Amino acid sequence: MDMGTGTGTGTNVEGAVTAVSSNGEYSFTKPNRESITLLAGLGVEGDVHAGVTVKHRSRVAQDPTQPNLRQVHLIHEELFTEVAEQGYEVVPGALGENITTRGIDLLGLPTGTLLRIGDEAVLEVTGLRNPCVQIDGYQDGLLKQVVFRDEDGALVRKAGIMTVVLTGGPVRPGDAIKAELPTGPHRPLERV
C-alpha cells in the first residue's frame, strides 16, 4: 500500500470500500446495500441527505439555502475496532455513513482531496463530520469516543468525513479507493 510517499504527510492514500449504506428516510442508522449510486452534485441516489442544498435537519433549520457540503459521509472501519476496545459494538451504517472504508487514513486527508472510488466515482473531501448527541442515542457514551478534547485541549472529531460528488457512478463493497491530494499547502479538515 502507498503510505503517502511524496505527499509529505505520511497519510495512507489507498484503501477499499467495506460497506455501502443509504436510507430514503430520516433515521440515524442506514441499512447496508449491495451497491449505491453516486449522483454528481447531489449525493447518494435515493438517500435522504442527497441534494444541492443542505438536508441535515439542523442545517436546514439554520439556513435551508446553504450548499450541501455533506452529500456523502465516509467512516473508516478502523474506528469500529477502536471503540470495540471500549465496549461499544458499531457496525457499518450504524453511525449514518454512506461508505465504510478500510486502509485509508480519512481523518488525515486535507480539505480538497479527491477520492476516486471504483471505476467512475469521484468525491471531493469537504471536511469532518460534526458528531451529535444522536450517537449517544445509538449507544450511551459512544459520543465521547468519537469527539473529545486531547491532552492539549484541542477538539478531536473521529466520526468520519464529509464529501461532495464530482463524478457519479456505482460504489460497491470491495471497490478500491485512491486519494489524490491537492497541490499547495495541507489544509487540515474542519467540521462542516
Secondary structure, 3 states (H helix, E strand, C coil): CCCCCCCCCCCCCEEEEEEEECCCCCCCCCCEECCEEEECCCEECCCCCCCCECCCHHHHHHCCCCECCCCEEEEECHHHHHHHCCCCCCCCCCCCCCEEEECCCHHHCCCCCEEEECCCEEEEEEEECCCCCHHHHHCCCCHHHHEEECCCCCEEECCCEEEEEEECEEECCCCEEEEECCCCCCCCCCEC
